Amino acid sequence: MHGSERLPLPRWLGALFLVVALSLGPWTLWLTYSLPARHLTRHYDLAWIVFDVALLFAFAATGWCVLKESQWLAAAAAATGTMLLCDAWFDIVTSAGGSEMTEAVLEACFAELPLAGLCAYIVIDRERFIATLLRRRRERGRRVLD
């Protein structure tokens, strides 16, 4: 979308999202007091496997969009960055502590959060991101010729 172009969305859509947001407040309070601090689940492994497969596809889609300079780049990067933030959060809060917690924090600090930051940069300024890639590609080409 360029400049003053606007996508004509129905006003009720914004109201719907605001109602859902307001509804999450009481729901979150209820969960705060009703959920157990500890819960064992039969499909914990399946949940993480499917999440990681979805993250794999999100990374692949984002990479493909970068290579093709696709109009879907910002959407793919937004999905990937969001999933990375969720991954970091749940890795940390579901760790058993000790070395497992240390590993989760290190992964968050040195992999998930920096990659989520890169995704945010792409989302915030797709054009500058692509221009930077092209400039570096040209600079790398000049160094090879020198």
Backbone as CSV, one residue per row, in Angstrom:
resi,resn,N_x,N_y,N_z,CA_x,CA_y,CA_z,C_x,C_y,C_z
1,MET,0.831,-1.171,0.000,0.000,0.000,0.000,0.885,1.247,0.000
2,HIS,0.497,2.218,-0.740,1.310,3.423,-0.866,0.576,4.639,-0.318
3,GLY,1.329,5.493,0.329,0.839,6.796,0.776,-0.512,6.784,1.441
4,SER,-1.480,7.462,0.802,-2.779,7.657,1.428,-3.777,6.553,1.096
5,GLU,-3.368,5.504,0.358,-4.277,4.408,0.063,-4.683,3.724,1.367
6,ARG,-5.970,3.426,1.465,-6.452,2.752,2.667,-7.291,1.558,2.249
7,LEU,-7.121,0.505,2.979,-7.932,-0.674,2.753,-9.276,-0.453,3.433
8,PRO,-10.386,-0.527,2.686,-11.691,-0.256,3.290,-12.159,-1.427,4.165
9,LEU,-11.886,-1.349,5.448,-12.302,-2.387,6.381,-13.587,-1.962,7.082
10,PRO,-14.466,-2.903,7.366,-15.695,-2.545,8.084,-15.376,-2.106,9.509
11,ARG,-16.086,-1.099,9.989,-15.827,-0.554,11.327,-16.071,-1.596,12.412
12,TRP,-16.999,-2.520,12.180,-17.296,-3.520,13.195,-16.100,-4.419,13.470
13,LEU,-15.178,-4.533,12.500,-14.006,-5.384,12.694,-13.120,-4.832,13.807
14,GLY,-12.904,-3.528,13.804,-12.127,-2.901,14.884,-12.817,-3.075,16.217
15,ALA,-14.136,-2.884,16.238,-14.901,-3.057,17.474,-14.804,-4.493,17.980
16,LEU,-14.858,-5.454,17.068,-14.737,-6.865,17.454,-13.423,-7.121,18.176
17,PHE,-12.315,-6.641,17.601,-11.007,-6.857,18.222,-10.911,-6.164,19.585
18,LEU,-11.502,-4.980,19.717,-11.489,-4.289,21.007,-12.318,-5.035,22.051
19,VAL,-13.459,-5.583,21.663,-14.287,-6.364,22.591,-13.533,-7.613,23.049
20,VAL,-12.868,-8.281,22.110,-12.079,-9.465,22.474,-10.963,-9.072,23.442
21,ALA,-10.288,-7.957,23.158,-9.213,-7.494,24.044,-9.760,-7.224,25.446
22,LEU,-10.888,-6.543,25.534,-11.482,-6.259,26.841,-11.926,-7.530,27.548
23,SER,-12.386,-8.514,26.812,-12.822,-9.780,27.397,-11.656,-10.576,27.963
24,LEU,-10.479,-10.386,27.393,-9.317,-11.133,27.872,-8.883,-10.719,29.274
25,GLY,-9.211,-9.506,29.701,-8.855,-9.068,31.056,-9.488,-9.954,32.124
26,PRO,-10.817,-10.050,32.168,-11.453,-10.927,33.161,-11.055,-12.395,32.993
27,TRP,-10.935,-12.845,31.762,-10.533,-14.229,31.512,-9.157,-14.507,32.114
28,THR,-8.215,-13.587,31.915,-6.869,-13.752,32.447,-6.885,-13.753,33.974
29,LEU,-7.691,-12.883,34.576,-7.816,-12.891,36.038,-8.373,-14.215,36.539
30,TRP,-9.385,-14.736,35.866,-9.959,-16.017,36.270,-8.901,-17.120,36.173
31,LEU,-8.129,-17.137,35.075,-7.077,-18.143,34.922,-6.013,-18.006,36.006
32,THR,-5.709,-16.759,36.368,-4.691,-16.508,37.397,-5.020,-17.241,38.686
33,TYR,-6.274,-17.275,39.049,-6.679,-17.880,40.315,-7.169,-19.317,40.181
34,SER,-7.465,-19.771,38.973,-8.034,-21.112,38.845,-7.055,-22.166,38.326
35,LEU,-6.032,-21.751,37.586,-5.099,-22.739,37.039,-4.117,-23.223,38.097
36,PRO,-3.780,-24.505,38.056,-2.767,-25.013,38.986,-1.371,-24.531,38.572
37,ALA,-0.478,-24.417,39.542,0.892,-23.999,39.241,1.643,-25.110,38.505
38,ARG,1.192,-26.331,38.663,1.858,-27.481,38.041,0.798,-28.338,37.361
39,HIS,1.112,-28.772,36.145,0.163,-29.581,35.387,0.925,-30.519,34.465
40,LEU,0.629,-31.780,34.546,1.240,-32.759,33.650,0.293,-33.000,32.488
41,THR,0.866,-33.124,31.316,0.029,-33.336,30.135,0.571,-34.484,29.296
42,ARG,-0.323,-35.192,28.678,0.048,-36.365,27.888,0.717,-35.972,26.563
43,HIS,0.400,-34.827,26.010,0.880,-34.471,24.672,1.845,-33.290,24.660
44,TYR,2.621,-33.128,25.715,3.592,-32.036,25.801,4.568,-32.097,24.625
45,ASP,5.075,-33.291,24.346,6.027,-33.455,23.245,5.399,-33.102,21.904
46,LEU,4.170,-33.520,21.677,3.476,-33.231,20.426,3.274,-31.723,20.245
47,ALA,2.919,-31.051,21.326,2.719,-29.607,21.252,3.990,-28.909,20.761
48,TRP,5.140,-29.274,21.325,6.395,-28.639,20.935,6.835,-29.051,19.539
49,ILE,6.627,-30.305,19.169,7.019,-30.760,17.828,6.232,-29.995,16.765
50,VAL,4.918,-29.895,16.943,4.092,-29.195,15.961,4.443,-27.704,15.937
51,PHE,4.691,-27.124,17.111,5.084,-25.710,17.151,6.386,-25.506,16.380
52,ASP,7.366,-26.372,16.609,8.649,-26.220,15.926,8.535,-26.457,14.417
53,VAL,7.656,-27.359,14.000,7.426,-27.551,12.564,6.796,-26.282,11.970
54,ALA,5.840,-25.702,12.682,5.229,-24.453,12.221,6.278,-23.346,12.160
55,LEU,7.181,-23.287,13.138,8.256,-22.293,13.129,9.193,-22.533,11.943
56,LEU,9.479,-23.781,11.648,10.284,-24.116,10.480,9.643,-23.549,9.215
57,PHE,8.330,-23.755,9.053,7.638,-23.227,7.878,7.623,-21.698,7.867
58,ALA,7.512,-21.088,9.033,7.535,-19.623,9.102,8.902,-19.093,8.663
59,PHE,9.976,-19.724,9.142,11.319,-19.320,8.709,11.490,-19.523,7.207
60,ALA,11.020,-20.661,6.697,11.147,-20.942,5.272,10.376,-19.907,4.457
61,ALA,9.178,-19.582,4.889,8.378,-18.585,4.170,9.056,-17.224,4.196
62,THR,9.599,-16.835,5.348,10.283,-15.546,5.453,11.525,-15.526,4.564
63,GLY,12.296,-16.597,4.608,13.487,-16.680,3.751,13.133,-16.607,2.283
64,TRP,12.111,-17.323,1.884,11.660,-17.305,0.499,11.226,-15.892,0.095
65,CYS,10.486,-15.237,0.988,10.022,-13.873,0.696,11.186,-12.897,0.571
66,VAL,12.236,-13.078,1.376,13.419,-12.220,1.254,14.064,-12.441,-0.111
67,LEU,14.274,-13.704,-0.470,14.926,-14.009,-1.740,14.135,-13.502,-2.939
68,LYS,12.825,-13.576,-2.853,11.965,-13.162,-3.964,11.509,-11.713,-3.848
69,GLU,11.926,-11.025,-2.771,11.485,-9.654,-2.500,9.966,-9.560,-2.627
70,SER,9.305,-10.513,-1.991,7.859,-10.658,-2.084,7.119,-9.602,-1.274
71,GLN,5.924,-9.269,-1.737,5.054,-8.352,-0.998,4.599,-8.963,0.321
72,TRP,4.751,-10.261,0.490,4.340,-10.967,1.712,5.447,-11.006,2.764
73,LEU,6.578,-10.373,2.497,7.712,-10.418,3.424,7.345,-9.921,4.814
74,ALA,6.691,-8.782,4.920,6.368,-8.236,6.243,5.440,-9.171,7.015
75,ALA,4.469,-9.752,6.335,3.548,-10.676,7.008,4.280,-11.928,7.476
76,ALA,5.134,-12.484,6.635,5.899,-13.678,7.014,6.838,-13.371,8.176
77,ALA,7.518,-12.236,8.111,8.432,-11.850,9.196,7.672,-11.594,10.492
78,ALA,6.485,-11.014,10.407,5.671,-10.775,11.607,5.290,-12.097,12.256
79,ALA,4.882,-13.062,11.454,4.516,-14.380,11.991,5.732,-15.058,12.617
80,THR,6.863,-15.017,11.931,8.075,-15.661,12.439,8.550,-15.000,13.730
81,GLY,8.582,-13.678,13.743,9.010,-12.963,14.946,8.100,-13.233,16.135
82,THR,6.815,-13.258,15.891,5.858,-13.545,16.962,6.067,-14.951,17.503
83,MET,6.250,-15.899,16.609,6.484,-17.276,17.049,7.787,-17.397,17.841
84,LEU,8.804,-16.656,17.434,10.077,-16.685,18.165,9.923,-16.135,19.581
85,LEU,9.150,-15.059,19.730,8.904,-14.515,21.068,8.145,-15.522,21.933
86,CYS,7.147,-16.156,21.346,6.396,-17.188,22.079,7.308,-18.346,22.459
87,ASP,8.165,-18.761,21.535,9.085,-19.862,21.783,10.005,-19.539,22.957
88,ALA,10.572,-18.344,22.940,11.471,-17.947,24.030,10.731,-17.934,25.365
89,TRP,9.564,-17.323,25.381,8.780,-17.227,26.610,8.453,-18.609,27.172
90,PHE,7.883,-19.468,26.354,7.460,-20.771,26.853,8.636,-21.692,27.161
91,ASP,9.742,-21.564,26.440,10.941,-22.334,26.794,11.394,-21.975,28.205
92,ILE,11.393,-20.690,28.506,11.869,-20.236,29.815,10.893,-20.615,30.924
93,VAL,9.614,-20.305,30.735,8.674,-20.538,31.844,8.313,-21.997,32.038
94,THR,8.552,-22.854,31.045,8.265,-24.277,31.234,9.517,-25.089,31.549
95,SER,10.664,-24.429,31.665,11.885,-25.166,31.992,11.828,-25.630,33.451
96,ALA,12.546,-26.715,33.717,12.546,-27.296,35.061,13.496,-26.575,36.009
97,GLY,14.198,-25.590,35.526,15.164,-24.882,36.366,16.563,-25.414,36.121
98,GLY,17.524,-24.907,36.866,18.908,-25.361,36.745,19.465,-25.181,35.349
99,SER,20.112,-26.248,34.839,20.747,-26.168,33.519,19.705,-26.017,32.404
100,GLU,18.510,-26.556,32.611,17.448,-26.407,31.612,17.039,-24.934,31.483
101,MET,16.945,-24.250,32.606,16.613,-22.822,32.600,17.741,-22.023,31.952
102,THR,18.983,-22.363,32.298,20.140,-21.675,31.716,20.145,-21.826,30.206
103,GLU,19.902,-23.035,29.726,19.859,-23.280,28.282,18.748,-22.465,27.621
104,ALA,17.577,-22.424,28.242,16.450,-21.671,27.678,16.761,-20.174,27.613
105,VAL,17.366,-19.635,28.658,17.711,-18.211,28.681,18.788,-17.898,27.639
106,LEU,19.792,-18.766,27.525,20.844,-18.546,26.527,20.284,-18.610,25.105
107,GLU,19.403,-19.581,24.852,18.773,-19.663,23.532,17.961,-18.405,23.245
108,ALA,17.248,-17.929,24.249,16.448,-16.715,24.074,17.351,-15.521,23.766
109,CYS,18.415,-15.362,24.549,19.289,-14.191,24.410,20.115,-14.201,23.125
110,PHE,20.557,-15.377,22.703,21.485,-15.424,21.573,20.880,-15.956,20.275
111,ALA,19.627,-16.387,20.294,19.016,-16.886,19.063,17.626,-16.302,18.869
112,GLU,16.683,-16.681,19.720,15.285,-16.328,19.488,15.020,-14.827,19.515
113,LEU,15.509,-14.132,20.525,15.237,-12.694,20.615,15.956,-11.876,19.538
114,PRO,17.239,-12.152,19.240,17.861,-11.414,18.133,17.166,-11.670,16.788
115,LEU,16.763,-12.910,16.540,16.051,-13.203,15.296,14.681,-12.536,15.270
116,ALA,14.006,-12.495,16.412,12.724,-11.785,16.496,12.935,-10.290,16.242
117,GLY,14.039,-9.744,16.730,14.364,-8.342,16.471,14.600,-8.080,14.992
118,LEU,15.289,-8.993,14.323,15.490,-8.860,12.882,14.147,-8.900,12.157
119,CYS,13.274,-9.803,12.581,11.936,-9.870,11.979,11.180,-8.560,12.205
120,ALA,11.301,-7.993,13.398,10.630,-6.717,13.684,11.168,-5.623,12.781
121,TYR,12.475,-5.596,12.559,13.080,-4.607,11.659,12.493,-4.741,10.257
122,ILE,12.348,-5.971,9.793,11.762,-6.209,8.473,10.332,-5.681,8.434
123,VAL,9.562,-5.973,9.469,8.157,-5.550,9.508,8.046,-4.031,9.556
124,ILE,8.858,-3.404,10.385,8.775,-1.957,10.574,9.212,-1.202,9.327
125,ASP,10.265,-1.695,8.660,10.769,-0.967,7.485,11.262,-1.925,6.422
126,ARG,10.331,-2.575,5.758,10.639,-3.563,4.718,11.507,-2.966,3.620
127,GLU,11.164,-1.767,3.171,11.911,-1.162,2.072,13.372,-0.908,2.447
128,ARG,13.610,-0.395,3.654,14.991,-0.139,4.077,15.750,-1.454,4.229
129,PHE,15.076,-2.485,4.742,15.700,-3.801,4.881,16.168,-4.315,3.520
130,ILE,15.293,-4.263,2.525,15.643,-4.742,1.182,16.740,-3.872,0.573
131,ALA,16.659,-2.552,0.769,17.702,-1.658,0.247,19.053,-1.977,0.878
132,THR,19.059,-2.281,2.172,20.304,-2.646,2.865,20.870,-3.941,2.292
133,LEU,20.000,-4.935,2.073,20.466,-6.193,1.477,21.081,-5.954,0.102
134,LEU,20.406,-5.156,-0.725,20.907,-4.879,-2.077,22.230,-4.123,-2.036
135,ARG,22.341,-3.138,-1.123,23.584,-2.372,-0.989,24.731,-3.297,-0.577
136,ARG,24.477,-4.168,0.384,25.540,-5.086,0.833,25.912,-6.077,-0.256
137,ARG,24.934,-6.491,-1.036,25.199,-7.396,-2.157,26.114,-6.711,-3.169
138,ARG,25.836,-5.424,-3.457,26.682,-4.663,-4.386,28.087,-4.491,-3.816
139,GLU,28.180,-4.163,-2.518,29.488,-3.975,-1.879,30.294,-5.268,-1.912
140,ARG,29.639,-6.379,-1.662,30.304,-7.675,-1.688,30.794,-7.965,-3.110
141,GLY,30.013,-7.606,-4.101,30.407,-7.789,-5.492,31.638,-6.971,-5.843
142,ARG,31.719,-5.743,-5.333,32.886,-4.878,-5.587,34.130,-5.463,-4.942
143,ARG,33.998,-6.002,-3.728,35.162,-6.581,-3.043,35.692,-7.789,-3.802
144,VAL,34.798,-8.568,-4.386,35.229,-9.729,-5.158,35.995,-9.296,-6.404
145,LEU,35.560,-8.198,-7.015,36.226,-7.710,-8.229,37.560,-7.045,-7.939
146,ASP,37.745,-6.499,-6.737,39.002,-5.796,-6.392,40.168,-6.744,-6.248
